[in-house]
Amino acid sequence: MKDVLQQADEIPVTLLVTLAYVTLAFLTDPIAPTDTQLHQHGWLLATEVSNGEPWRLLTSAFLHGGWMHLAFNTYAMLSLGPGLERSLGSLRMALLYIVSALGGSIAVCLVNAPWQPVLGGSGALFGMMGAIIALQMRASNSALGFLQYAGARRTIKLVALYLLFGMLIPFISNTAHVGGLIAGFGVTFLFMTGTNSLERWMPRWRIAYVAMLGGLLLHVLQPTTRWDWLARQSLATQDRERSDDLAIAAAMSLTGKSTVTASDLLAVQIEMQTLDKWLKEWNEK
């Protein structure tokens, strides 16, 4: 078993992720993929994640929306990945990418509109930058002692610069960036670094981190406060009383009202018909 783990820890994860970027680009269209192609290959759509397609939380982190998007993220992956992979090892690098990608996708599902598509590896790439900061923090003598090093300050400036770009450019999802950054920082700081004076506090923080990530993932898969999920549950149940209660909850979630009227319930039905028609068109193309 030890030999198997040692061999697995030599797999070039950075190269494999880059190959996945390029492969999926050519399976869609490396120049200008259509929305239909990106939908079929797993871009992130929160309403479909909670409707039986949870793999979109990860597949979206390997898709890109054109050659510029692909080139930028591939460059970032090849710039950040090799050094980080040498520090962590291949298995930890793979875990970091997966957790960071999930963190970015979970953030999108919690914050963005459920029918707003999102794709790209930048959430996971921000997680890698979070991992670099975490490694630098754990290696220093104090929480902020790492800031005395030029490399650490450069990483933080890079994060701030990319977040600024996300604020200025409408189609960039800073939500995914922040989610990936927090997830990558957390998993590295708590699970992938050596011992120091903070170690006695690690077990409880690790439990809290896993509980938080697991709880948010469960909420993304079963979003009990989101109107479209509540409306689907209302249509799916055979219990008339429960169906009515769920429909009222959906209307309250959609309208933001504490009490709803018949017109609010009708609005939910109209929104659901529009959403289902839109999704059906994607699936039929």
Backbone as CSV, one residue per row, in Angstrom:
resi,resn,N_x,N_y,N_z,CA_x,CA_y,CA_z,C_x,C_y,C_z
1,MET,0.835,-1.209,0.000,0.000,0.000,0.000,0.871,1.261,0.000
2,LYS,1.951,1.201,0.795,2.852,2.340,0.859,3.503,2.603,-0.485
3,ASP,3.865,1.505,-1.183,4.486,1.660,-2.506,3.504,2.283,-3.498
4,VAL,2.236,1.878,-3.397,1.212,2.424,-4.300,1.060,3.926,-4.072
5,LEU,1.023,4.330,-2.792,0.898,5.753,-2.477,2.111,6.538,-2.952
6,GLN,3.290,5.940,-2.804,4.502,6.613,-3.271,4.493,6.797,-4.781
7,GLN,4.024,5.771,-5.494,3.941,5.882,-6.950,2.890,6.912,-7.361
8,ALA,1.746,6.902,-6.642,0.690,7.878,-6.951,1.163,9.296,-6.689
9,ASP,2.059,9.443,-5.699,2.548,10.772,-5.341,3.549,11.309,-6.355
10,GLU,3.868,10.522,-7.366,4.770,10.965,-8.428,4.021,11.322,-9.719
11,ILE,2.690,11.195,-9.698,1.894,11.547,-10.870,1.937,13.058,-11.080
12,PRO,2.241,13.529,-12.274,2.339,14.983,-12.520,0.960,15.638,-12.627
13,VAL,0.406,16.024,-11.493,-0.960,16.553,-11.447,-1.086,17.842,-12.253
14,THR,-0.097,18.719,-12.138,-0.146,19.981,-12.896,-0.268,19.713,-14.387
15,LEU,0.510,18.771,-14.876,0.464,18.426,-16.302,-0.882,17.814,-16.665
16,LEU,-1.411,16.947,-15.811,-2.699,16.303,-16.102,-3.839,17.323,-16.139
17,VAL,-3.832,18.268,-15.208,-4.873,19.300,-15.205,-4.770,20.149,-16.468
18,THR,-3.547,20.492,-16.849,-3.349,21.275,-18.074,-3.836,20.513,-19.298
19,LEU,-3.532,19.231,-19.360,-4.016,18.401,-20.471,-5.541,18.334,-20.477
20,ALA,-6.133,18.278,-19.294,-7.602,18.269,-19.213,-8.176,19.575,-19.750
21,TYR,-7.536,20.703,-19.409,-7.956,21.995,-19.959,-7.983,21.943,-21.491
22,VAL,-6.876,21.505,-22.061,-6.720,21.521,-23.519,-7.656,20.507,-24.176
23,THR,-7.779,19.324,-23.576,-8.647,18.284,-24.142,-10.093,18.747,-24.205
24,LEU,-10.583,19.307,-23.104,-11.966,19.769,-23.092,-12.159,20.962,-24.022
25,ALA,-11.119,21.766,-24.181,-11.220,22.881,-25.126,-11.449,22.373,-26.538
26,PHE,-10.768,21.296,-26.922,-10.938,20.763,-28.273,-12.196,19.913,-28.401
27,LEU,-12.707,19.392,-27.285,-13.987,18.680,-27.338,-15.142,19.654,-27.533
28,THR,-14.943,20.878,-27.106,-15.953,21.918,-27.357,-15.507,22.705,-28.585
29,ASP,-14.787,23.768,-28.372,-14.218,24.548,-29.474,-13.180,25.471,-28.855
30,PRO,-11.901,25.301,-29.171,-10.867,26.097,-28.511,-10.934,27.584,-28.831
31,ILE,-11.593,27.948,-29.907,-11.669,29.359,-30.297,-12.893,30.038,-29.685
32,ALA,-14.067,29.481,-29.973,-15.301,30.093,-29.491,-16.359,29.016,-29.266
33,PRO,-16.299,28.307,-28.134,-17.288,27.261,-27.868,-18.689,27.846,-27.703
34,THR,-19.677,27.108,-28.154,-21.059,27.565,-28.012,-21.572,27.253,-26.613
35,ASP,-22.627,27.942,-26.214,-23.233,27.689,-24.913,-23.722,26.245,-24.808
36,THR,-24.243,25.721,-25.898,-24.734,24.346,-25.906,-23.602,23.364,-25.632
37,GLN,-22.463,23.549,-26.266,-21.318,22.667,-26.042,-20.848,22.741,-24.594
38,LEU,-20.761,23.927,-24.041,-20.304,24.088,-22.670,-21.306,23.493,-21.687
39,HIS,-22.577,23.626,-21.993,-23.605,23.031,-21.140,-23.495,21.510,-21.153
40,GLN,-23.304,20.933,-22.315,-23.217,19.480,-22.435,-21.982,18.918,-21.754
41,HIS,-20.917,19.697,-21.687,-19.677,19.217,-21.085,-19.528,19.637,-19.632
42,GLY,-20.567,20.203,-19.039,-20.594,20.334,-17.592,-20.296,21.668,-16.974
43,TRP,-20.676,22.794,-17.646,-20.472,24.051,-16.947,-21.378,24.097,-15.720
44,LEU,-21.072,25.004,-14.809,-21.779,25.051,-13.533,-23.094,25.794,-13.681
45,LEU,-24.167,25.120,-13.306,-25.503,25.701,-13.305,-26.174,25.208,-12.029
46,ALA,-26.324,26.090,-11.048,-26.740,25.672,-9.708,-28.067,24.928,-9.716
47,THR,-28.989,25.358,-10.561,-30.293,24.701,-10.569,-30.199,23.263,-11.061
48,GLU,-29.224,22.939,-11.890,-29.049,21.559,-12.339,-28.205,20.750,-11.355
49,VAL,-27.323,21.413,-10.622,-26.568,20.734,-9.564,-27.542,20.151,-8.541
50,SER,-28.523,20.939,-8.139,-29.492,20.482,-7.142,-30.598,19.641,-7.760
51,ASN,-30.568,19.484,-9.088,-31.584,18.697,-9.768,-31.001,17.382,-10.296
52,GLY,-29.912,16.918,-9.660,-29.393,15.599,-9.987,-28.103,15.563,-10.783
53,GLU,-27.393,16.696,-10.925,-26.141,16.712,-11.677,-25.022,17.356,-10.857
54,PRO,-24.666,16.750,-9.709,-23.663,17.359,-8.824,-22.264,17.403,-9.414
55,TRP,-21.979,16.579,-10.435,-20.638,16.576,-11.035,-20.264,17.917,-11.652
56,ARG,-21.243,18.747,-11.934,-20.953,20.065,-12.505,-20.116,20.924,-11.557
57,LEU,-20.163,20.623,-10.269,-19.343,21.357,-9.307,-17.863,21.211,-9.620
58,LEU,-17.468,20.063,-10.217,-16.066,19.820,-10.551,-15.771,19.975,-12.042
59,THR,-16.672,19.492,-12.890,-16.388,19.559,-14.334,-16.229,20.989,-14.812
60,SER,-16.940,21.914,-14.177,-16.845,23.317,-14.593,-15.447,23.881,-14.386
61,ALA,-14.653,23.262,-13.497,-13.311,23.769,-13.208,-12.286,23.351,-14.253
62,PHE,-12.719,22.642,-15.295,-11.808,22.244,-16.371,-12.237,22.806,-17.725
63,LEU,-13.407,23.442,-17.766,-13.926,24.033,-19.001,-13.535,25.506,-19.102
64,HIS,-13.388,25.982,-20.354,-13.074,27.394,-20.561,-13.858,27.938,-21.747
65,GLY,-14.098,29.232,-21.704,-14.990,29.853,-22.666,-14.318,30.483,-23.859
66,GLY,-13.246,29.911,-24.350,-12.568,30.462,-25.519,-11.062,30.445,-25.335
67,TRP,-10.341,30.791,-26.377,-8.886,30.630,-26.352,-8.203,31.578,-25.365
68,MET,-8.728,32.790,-25.193,-8.113,33.714,-24.244,-8.274,33.218,-22.809
69,HIS,-9.467,32.769,-22.495,-9.748,32.211,-21.167,-8.856,31.001,-20.916
70,LEU,-8.761,30.124,-21.908,-7.932,28.924,-21.807,-6.456,29.294,-21.647
71,ALA,-5.969,30.215,-22.464,-4.559,30.585,-22.429,-4.185,31.212,-21.089
72,PHE,-5.038,32.070,-20.570,-4.740,32.746,-19.309,-4.664,31.743,-18.164
73,ASN,-5.661,30.846,-18.065,-5.678,29.896,-16.961,-4.606,28.818,-17.115
74,THR,-4.295,28.446,-18.361,-3.218,27.480,-18.579,-1.878,28.083,-18.158
75,TYR,-1.649,29.335,-18.507,-0.425,30.018,-18.092,-0.334,30.079,-16.567
76,ALA,-1.449,30.428,-15.920,-1.455,30.509,-14.456,-1.191,29.145,-13.831
77,MET,-1.785,28.102,-14.416,-1.585,26.744,-13.887,-0.127,26.326,-13.998
78,LEU,0.484,26.596,-15.125,1.876,26.199,-15.341,2.842,27.086,-14.560
79,SER,2.419,28.287,-14.197,3.256,29.171,-13.394,3.215,28.800,-11.913
80,LEU,2.022,28.502,-11.413,1.856,28.224,-9.986,2.041,26.751,-9.645
81,GLY,1.627,25.886,-10.562,1.511,24.469,-10.240,2.799,23.729,-9.927
82,PRO,3.826,23.787,-10.782,5.013,22.945,-10.558,5.682,23.152,-9.201
83,GLY,5.917,24.401,-8.824,6.566,24.666,-7.542,5.706,24.226,-6.368
84,LEU,4.409,24.490,-6.457,3.495,24.099,-5.386,3.402,22.580,-5.282
85,GLU,3.396,21.918,-6.427,3.324,20.453,-6.422,4.584,19.834,-5.825
86,ARG,5.725,20.441,-6.074,6.963,19.938,-5.464,6.929,20.098,-3.943
87,SER,6.295,21.155,-3.470,6.213,21.396,-2.029,5.218,20.455,-1.349
88,LEU,4.096,20.201,-2.002,3.027,19.424,-1.383,3.081,17.939,-1.708
89,GLY,3.557,17.600,-2.909,3.433,16.243,-3.411,2.206,16.144,-4.302
90,SER,2.172,15.138,-5.154,1.113,15.045,-6.158,-0.265,14.780,-5.553
91,LEU,-0.349,13.891,-4.571,-1.650,13.566,-3.984,-2.255,14.778,-3.296
92,ARG,-1.459,15.506,-2.557,-1.966,16.707,-1.899,-2.308,17.794,-2.910
93,MET,-1.535,17.858,-3.982,-1.828,18.826,-5.031,-3.181,18.519,-5.674
94,ALA,-3.440,17.250,-5.936,-4.732,16.858,-6.509,-5.874,17.196,-5.552
95,LEU,-5.665,16.900,-4.252,-6.684,17.223,-3.255,-6.915,18.726,-3.187
96,LEU,-5.836,19.492,-3.237,-5.957,20.954,-3.207,-6.785,21.453,-4.380
97,TYR,-6.508,20.951,-5.588,-7.247,21.416,-6.763,-8.737,21.076,-6.629
98,ILE,-9.037,19.862,-6.187,-10.429,19.429,-6.063,-11.165,20.253,-5.015
99,VAL,-10.557,20.415,-3.835,-11.210,21.167,-2.765,-11.392,22.633,-3.161
100,SER,-10.385,23.208,-3.801,-10.488,24.610,-4.233,-11.567,24.781,-5.295
101,ALA,-11.628,23.839,-6.242,-12.664,23.890,-7.269,-14.049,23.782,-6.634
102,LEU,-14.192,22.869,-5.678,-15.471,22.735,-4.971,-15.806,24.014,-4.205
103,GLY,-14.795,24.602,-3.553,-15.035,25.841,-2.812,-15.544,26.951,-3.713
104,GLY,-14.936,27.099,-4.898,-15.391,28.109,-5.844,-16.797,27.833,-6.340
105,SER,-17.089,26.574,-6.648,-18.413,26.208,-7.155,-19.489,26.371,-6.085
106,ILE,-19.167,25.980,-4.853,-20.126,26.140,-3.757,-20.455,27.614,-3.560
107,ALA,-19.434,28.463,-3.597,-19.671,29.906,-3.432,-20.598,30.438,-4.520
108,VAL,-20.373,30.002,-5.752,-21.227,30.434,-6.867,-22.670,29.988,-6.637
109,CYS,-22.854,28.742,-6.222,-24.205,28.229,-5.995,-24.910,28.949,-4.852
110,LEU,-24.145,29.416,-3.877,-24.744,30.103,-2.736,-25.080,31.565,-3.050
111,VAL,-24.285,32.193,-3.912,-24.402,33.641,-4.117,-25.078,33.995,-5.446
112,ASN,-24.691,33.325,-6.513,-25.197,33.692,-7.837,-26.616,33.193,-8.061
113,ALA,-27.268,33.766,-9.059,-28.587,33.274,-9.461,-28.463,31.822,-9.926
114,PRO,-29.434,30.957,-9.601,-29.297,29.520,-9.892,-29.229,29.178,-11.367
115,TRP,-29.633,30.078,-12.248,-29.595,29.794,-13.689,-28.448,30.529,-14.391
116,GLN,-27.536,31.122,-13.628,-26.393,31.825,-14.222,-25.234,30.845,-14.395
117,PRO,-24.852,30.533,-15.638,-23.770,29.563,-15.850,-22.399,30.150,-15.521
118,VAL,-21.528,29.304,-14.972,-20.163,29.701,-14.627,-19.222,28.566,-15.031
119,LEU,-18.050,28.899,-15.511,-17.069,27.882,-15.886,-15.678,28.462,-15.758
120,GLY,-14.677,27.571,-15.720,-13.283,27.996,-15.683,-12.557,27.485,-14.453
121,GLY,-11.246,27.337,-14.579,-10.428,26.822,-13.498,-9.911,27.873,-12.540
122,SER,-10.359,29.128,-12.684,-9.764,30.196,-11.885,-10.085,30.076,-10.398
123,GLY,-11.232,29.488,-10.038,-11.521,29.270,-8.622,-10.478,28.370,-7.991
124,ALA,-10.143,27.275,-8.690,-9.107,26.367,-8.199,-7.738,27.026,-8.217
125,LEU,-7.479,27.858,-9.220,-6.195,28.567,-9.295,-6.050,29.555,-8.142
126,PHE,-7.139,30.221,-7.773,-7.099,31.075,-6.590,-6.859,30.241,-5.342
127,GLY,-7.405,29.022,-5.314,-7.130,28.129,-4.200,-5.656,27.796,-4.093
128,MET,-4.995,27.670,-5.241,-3.553,27.414,-5.237,-2.787,28.605,-4.680
129,MET,-3.238,29.822,-5.005,-2.594,31.007,-4.424,-2.861,31.074,-2.921
130,GLY,-4.059,30.673,-2.514,-4.346,30.586,-1.086,-3.446,29.579,-0.400
131,ALA,-3.153,28.470,-1.095,-2.257,27.454,-0.536,-0.846,28.004,-0.353
132,ILE,-0.383,28.786,-1.325,0.957,29.381,-1.218,1.026,30.307,-0.004
133,ILE,-0.011,31.114,0.197,-0.054,32.009,1.357,-0.075,31.198,2.652
134,ALA,-0.849,30.104,2.662,-0.933,29.266,3.859,0.419,28.649,4.198
135,LEU,1.134,28.167,3.199,2.457,27.590,3.427,3.416,28.636,3.989
136,GLN,3.336,29.842,3.453,4.218,30.907,3.929,3.871,31.322,5.361
137,MET,2.586,31.350,5.689,2.165,31.716,7.043,2.611,30.675,8.055
138,ARG,2.438,29.383,7.732,2.802,28.327,8.667,4.314,28.216,8.844
139,ALA,5.071,28.687,7.856,6.531,28.615,7.948,7.121,29.766,8.752
140,SER,6.326,30.817,9.016,6.842,31.981,9.739,6.623,31.824,11.236
141,ASN,7.230,32.701,11.996,7.156,32.624,13.458,5.882,33.233,14.023
142,SER,5.195,34.023,13.225,3.951,34.648,13.679,2.975,34.683,12.515
143,ALA,1.710,34.992,12.819,0.669,34.948,11.800,0.961,35.861,10.620
144,LEU,1.532,37.025,10.886,1.811,37.998,9.821,3.298,38.153,9.535
145,GLY,4.098,37.303,10.156,5.541,37.407,9.953,5.970,37.123,8.531
146,PHE,5.160,36.359,7.790,5.517,36.017,6.411,5.522,37.246,5.501
147,LEU,4.876,38.329,5.918,4.774,39.514,5.074,6.109,40.239,4.909
148,GLN,7.095,39.871,5.720,8.398,40.502,5.564,9.145,40.000,4.332
149,TYR,8.647,38.927,3.728,9.298,38.356,2.554,8.648,38.892,1.277
150,ALA,9.482,39.204,0.303,8.987,39.798,-0.944,8.062,38.844,-1.694
151,GLY,8.373,37.544,-1.673,7.545,36.571,-2.382,6.128,36.522,-1.841
152,ALA,5.996,36.587,-0.521,4.669,36.563,0.102,3.877,37.813,-0.264
153,ARG,4.536,38.960,-0.208,3.847,40.212,-0.571,3.447,40.206,-2.035
154,ARG,4.274,39.606,-2.887,3.964,39.533,-4.312,2.733,38.660,-4.545
155,THR,2.622,37.562,-3.814,1.455,36.683,-3.966,0.175,37.405,-3.569
156,ILE,0.215,38.131,-2.461,-0.969,38.863,-1.996,-1.330,39.973,-2.973
157,LYS,-0.337,40.648,-3.518,-0.611,41.683,-4.522,-1.246,41.075,-5.763
158,LEU,-0.792,39.882,-6.123,-1.352,39.202,-7.293,-2.814,38.853,-7.067
159,VAL,-3.121,38.343,-5.879,-4.510,38.035,-5.535,-5.363,39.295,-5.606
160,ALA,-4.881,40.374,-5.002,-5.632,41.639,-5.000,-5.836,42.163,-6.417
161,LEU,-4.809,42.040,-7.260,-4.908,42.522,-8.639,-5.954,41.740,-9.418
162,TYR,-5.946,40.413,-9.279,-6.917,39.579,-9.990,-8.343,39.833,-9.493
163,LEU,-8.488,40.069,-8.196,-9.815,40.390,-7.669,-10.299,41.735,-8.198
164,LEU,-9.364,42.672,-8.373,-9.719,43.968,-8.953,-10.182,43.793,-10.392
165,PHE,-9.480,42.955,-11.160,-9.912,42.661,-12.523,-11.322,42.087,-12.516
166,GLY,-11.587,41.198,-11.550,-12.908,40.593,-11.455,-13.998,41.600,-11.166
167,MET,-13.653,42.659,-10.429,-14.628,43.708,-10.140,-14.897,44.574,-11.364
168,LEU,-13.881,44.736,-12.208,-13.997,45.646,-13.349,-14.535,44.962,-14.603
169,ILE,-14.330,43.648,-14.710,-14.751,42.919,-15.908,-15.996,42.104,-15.568
170,PRO,-17.142,42.393,-16.183,-18.424,41.808,-15.765,-18.493,40.286,-15.814
171,PHE,-17.885,39.648,-16.826,-18.085,38.205,-16.982,-17.103,37.370,-16.156
172,ILE,-16.290,37.994,-15.320,-15.402,37.254,-14.412,-16.109,37.072,-13.076
173,SER,-16.072,35.854,-12.536,-16.781,35.555,-11.293,-15.841,35.668,-10.098
174,ASN,-15.870,36.801,-9.429,-15.098,36.943,-8.203,-15.645,36.055,-7.094
175,THR,-16.910,35.694,-7.194,-17.490,34.778,-6.212,-16.728,33.463,-6.202
176,ALA,-16.484,32.901,-7.391,-15.718,31.657,-7.492,-14.285,31.865,-7.029
177,HIS,-13.706,33.028,-7.331,-12.336,33.314,-6.928,-12.197,33.314,-5.406
178,VAL,-13.087,34.020,-4.735,-13.014,34.117,-3.274,-13.301,32.763,-2.635
179,GLY,-14.297,32.046,-3.165,-14.601,30.725,-2.631,-13.431,29.767,-2.763
180,GLY,-12.794,29.767,-3.926,-11.632,28.910,-4.138,-10.459,29.317,-3.265
181,LEU,-10.248,30.613,-3.119,-9.149,31.131,-2.298,-9.296,30.674,-0.844
182,ILE,-10.492,30.827,-0.299,-10.735,30.440,1.095,-10.590,28.931,1.274
183,ALA,-11.153,28.163,0.343,-11.088,26.704,0.448,-9.652,26.206,0.344
184,GLY,-8.889,26.745,-0.619,-7.506,26.323,-0.801,-6.620,26.716,0.366
185,PHE,-6.822,27.928,0.874,-6.062,28.362,2.042,-6.355,27.469,3.239
186,GLY,-7.643,27.193,3.464,-8.040,26.422,4.631,-7.513,25.001,4.621
187,VAL,-7.663,24.307,3.481,-7.230,22.910,3.438,-5.716,22.801,3.553
188,THR,-4.985,23.773,3.031,-3.519,23.746,3.133,-3.062,24.110,4.529
189,PHE,-3.594,25.174,5.080,-3.179,25.646,6.404,-3.469,24.608,7.476
190,LEU,-4.606,23.919,7.361,-5.041,23.009,8.416,-4.562,21.578,8.240
191,PHE,-4.344,21.153,6.984,-4.084,19.734,6.748,-2.753,19.426,6.073
192,MET,-2.114,20.402,5.453,-0.972,20.090,4.595,0.334,20.733,5.024
193,THR,0.399,21.238,6.251,1.605,21.924,6.688,2.139,21.289,7.960
194,GLY,3.395,21.599,8.274,4.066,21.005,9.414,3.599,21.570,10.738
195,THR,4.177,21.041,11.793,3.773,21.439,13.139,4.440,22.755,13.535
196,ASN,3.746,23.495,14.367,4.309,24.676,15.027,3.482,24.950,16.276
197,SER,3.572,26.137,16.832,2.875,26.424,18.088,1.359,26.356,17.968
198,LEU,0.845,26.405,16.728,-0.605,26.342,16.527,-1.135,24.914,16.513
199,GLU,-0.255,23.923,16.524,-0.669,22.556,16.270,-1.698,22.041,17.276
200,ARG,-1.604,22.463,18.524,-2.553,21.950,19.518,-3.979,22.408,19.251
201,TRP,-4.129,23.476,18.446,-5.464,23.952,18.092,-5.975,23.327,16.794
202,MET,-5.125,22.603,16.089,-5.485,22.109,14.770,-6.668,21.144,14.743
203,PRO,-6.736,20.155,15.651,-7.852,19.198,15.551,-9.225,19.843,15.527
204,ARG,-9.473,20.796,16.422,-10.803,21.418,16.454,-11.045,22.292,15.220
205,TRP,-9.978,22.974,14.726,-10.138,23.775,13.522,-10.359,22.886,12.297
206,ARG,-9.705,21.743,12.261,-9.910,20.818,11.154,-11.341,20.302,11.130
207,ILE,-11.852,19.950,12.310,-13.241,19.488,12.397,-14.195,20.592,11.932
208,ALA,-13.930,21.821,12.368,-14.792,22.943,11.973,-14.751,23.167,10.471
209,TYR,-13.553,23.064,9.882,-13.405,23.273,8.429,-14.176,22.206,7.646
210,VAL,-13.998,20.947,8.025,-14.689,19.856,7.326,-16.200,19.991,7.496
211,ALA,-16.641,20.343,8.706,-18.069,20.501,8.953,-18.650,21.637,8.123
212,MET,-17.921,22.755,8.036,-18.388,23.896,7.254,-18.472,23.539,5.765
213,LEU,-17.389,22.952,5.240,-17.382,22.610,3.822,-18.453,21.574,3.512
214,GLY,-18.577,20.566,4.379,-19.593,19.546,4.163,-21.007,20.097,4.260
215,GLY,-21.226,20.990,5.240,-22.548,21.581,5.392,-22.941,22.447,4.208
216,LEU,-21.991,23.244,3.720,-22.276,24.082,2.555,-22.510,23.242,1.305
217,LEU,-21.736,22.159,1.156,-21.943,21.265,0.016,-23.329,20.640,0.077
218,LEU,-23.749,20.208,1.265,-25.087,19.628,1.418,-26.164,20.647,1.068
219,HIS,-25.947,21.895,1.476,-26.940,22.926,1.170,-27.011,23.218,-0.325
220,VAL,-25.873,23.133,-1.000,-25.862,23.326,-2.448,-26.639,22.205,-3.139
221,LEU,-26.488,20.973,-2.642,-27.184,19.828,-3.240,-28.660,19.805,-2.848
222,GLN,-28.967,20.305,-1.661,-30.349,20.363,-1.177,-30.636,21.776,-0.683
223,PRO,-30.782,22.745,-1.587,-30.898,24.157,-1.200,-32.293,24.508,-0.701
224,THR,-32.541,24.211,0.552,-33.896,24.280,1.105,-34.453,25.693,1.236
225,THR,-33.667,26.704,0.922,-34.180,28.083,0.969,-34.258,28.718,-0.416
226,ARG,-33.988,27.951,-1.466,-33.986,28.522,-2.817,-35.307,28.223,-3.508
227,TRP,-35.869,29.243,-4.141,-37.236,29.136,-4.643,-37.405,28.046,-5.687
228,ASP,-36.431,27.890,-6.603,-36.623,26.900,-7.662,-36.584,25.474,-7.112
229,TRP,-35.742,25.216,-6.100,-35.686,23.892,-5.488,-36.979,23.603,-4.731
230,LEU,-37.464,24.593,-3.992,-38.720,24.427,-3.258,-39.883,24.169,-4.217
231,ALA,-39.892,24.880,-5.346,-40.971,24.689,-6.330,-40.910,23.292,-6.928
232,ARG,-39.719,22.788,-7.219,-39.594,21.432,-7.763,-40.069,20.391,-6.746
233,GLN,-39.704,20.604,-5.484,-40.150,19.671,-4.449,-41.671,19.701,-4.310
234,SER,-42.244,20.878,-4.474,-43.702,21.009,-4.401,-44.379,20.203,-5.505
235,LEU,-43.793,20.240,-6.710,-44.357,19.498,-7.834,-44.128,17.998,-7.703
236,ALA,-43.055,17.614,-7.020,-42.688,16.192,-6.954,-43.447,15.427,-5.879
237,THR,-43.868,16.095,-4.798,-44.508,15.380,-3.695,-45.961,15.037,-4.010
238,GLN,-46.388,13.918,-3.453,-47.778,13.472,-3.643,-48.691,13.955,-2.516
239,ASP,-48.084,14.487,-1.466,-48.841,14.978,-0.318,-49.333,16.386,-0.613
240,ARG,-50.638,16.544,-0.745,-51.211,17.837,-1.153,-50.879,18.944,-0.150
241,GLU,-50.978,18.637,1.129,-50.707,19.659,2.137,-49.239,20.077,2.107
242,ARG,-48.348,19.086,1.991,-46.919,19.405,1.923,-46.600,20.163,0.639
243,SER,-47.259,19.795,-0.451,-47.057,20.472,-1.722,-47.428,21.955,-1.615
244,ASP,-48.552,22.208,-0.961,-48.980,23.598,-0.784,-48.003,24.382,0.074
245,ASP,-47.514,23.741,1.147,-46.560,24.408,2.037,-45.266,24.741,1.296
246,LEU,-44.810,23.812,0.480,-43.585,24.038,-0.280,-43.784,25.138,-1.325
247,ALA,-44.955,25.168,-1.944,-45.244,26.212,-2.926,-45.253,27.588,-2.265
248,ILE,-45.808,27.680,-1.065,-45.819,28.946,-0.331,-44.394,29.361,0.037
249,ALA,-43.599,28.371,0.489,-42.196,28.661,0.830,-41.430,29.143,-0.399
250,ALA,-41.703,28.540,-1.563,-41.049,28.966,-2.801,-41.420,30.405,-3.143
251,ALA,-42.699,30.738,-2.980,-43.152,32.103,-3.263,-42.523,33.101,-2.300
252,MET,-42.394,32.713,-1.032,-41.760,33.591,-0.044,-40.291,33.817,-0.397
253,SER,-39.621,32.758,-0.832,-38.214,32.874,-1.214,-38.043,33.732,-2.457
254,LEU,-38.937,33.579,-3.425,-38.842,34.335,-4.673,-39.155,35.812,-4.473
255,THR,-40.187,36.092,-3.687,-40.649,37.479,-3.544,-40.019,38.209,-2.362
256,GLY,-39.514,37.457,-1.397,-38.972,38.085,-0.194,-40.042,38.532,0.775
257,LYS,-41.274,38.104,0.587,-42.383,38.493,1.466,-42.590,37.454,2.568
258,SER,-43.074,37.917,3.715,-43.386,36.993,4.810,-44.753,36.349,4.624
259,THR,-45.632,36.988,3.881,-46.921,36.404,3.506,-47.087,36.563,1.999
260,VAL,-47.714,35.577,1.380,-47.818,35.590,-0.082,-49.274,35.518,-0.509
261,THR,-49.520,35.979,-1.727,-50.850,35.983,-2.300,-50.915,34.991,-3.460
262,ALA,-52.096,34.842,-4.019,-52.289,33.950,-5.159,-51.436,34.395,-6.343
263,SER,-51.269,35.702,-6.509,-50.447,36.206,-7.620,-48.970,35.861,-7.416
264,ASP,-48.527,35.804,-6.160,-47.145,35.399,-5.882,-46.938,33.932,-6.232
265,LEU,-47.906,33.094,-5.919,-47.824,31.675,-6.271,-47.816,31.503,-7.786
266,LEU,-48.608,32.323,-8.473,-48.622,32.273,-9.934,-47.276,32.705,-10.503
267,ALA,-46.660,33.667,-9.872,-45.343,34.136,-10.326,-44.312,33.017,-10.244
268,VAL,-44.394,32.201,-9.196,-43.484,31.057,-9.067,-43.704,30.079,-10.217
269,GLN,-44.965,29.801,-10.530,-45.276,28.884,-11.625,-44.729,29.408,-12.954
270,ILE,-44.899,30.689,-13.186,-44.420,31.287,-14.437,-42.891,31.218,-14.505
271,GLU,-42.214,31.534,-13.389,-40.753,31.471,-13.349,-40.259,30.047,-13.578
272,MET,-40.936,29.072,-12.996,-40.533,27.682,-13.173,-40.744,27.231,-14.616
273,GLN,-41.841,27.635,-15.231,-42.083,27.288,-16.634,-41.006,27.901,-17.530
274,THR,-40.640,29.144,-17.238,-39.589,29.814,-18.021,-38.249,29.109,-17.846
275,LEU,-37.919,28.758,-16.607,-36.655,28.079,-16.318,-36.611,26.705,-16.971
276,ASP,-37.698,25.942,-16.853,-37.728,24.601,-17.445,-37.656,24.656,-18.965
277,LYS,-38.297,25.647,-19.558,-38.233,25.810,-21.008,-36.810,26.121,-21.445
278,TRP,-36.137,26.981,-20.695,-34.764,27.363,-20.992,-33.837,26.157,-20.896
279,LEU,-33.984,25.368,-19.822,-33.144,24.183,-19.647,-33.441,23.133,-20.712
280,LYS,-34.696,22.993,-21.076,-35.075,22.021,-22.105,-34.455,22.377,-23.446
281,GLU,-34.403,23.664,-23.747,-33.783,24.100,-24.997,-32.305,23.746,-25.028
282,TRP,-31.602,23.909,-23.873,-30.187,23.535,-23.810,-30.017,22.042,-24.082
283,ASN,-30.846,21.242,-23.434,-30.692,19.784,-23.527,-31.061,19.244,-24.901
284,GLU,-31.891,19.966,-25.642,-32.321,19.489,-26.949,-31.411,19.941,-28.079
285,LYS,-30.557,20.940,-27.824,-29.682,21.460,-28.878,-28.582,20.459,-29.193
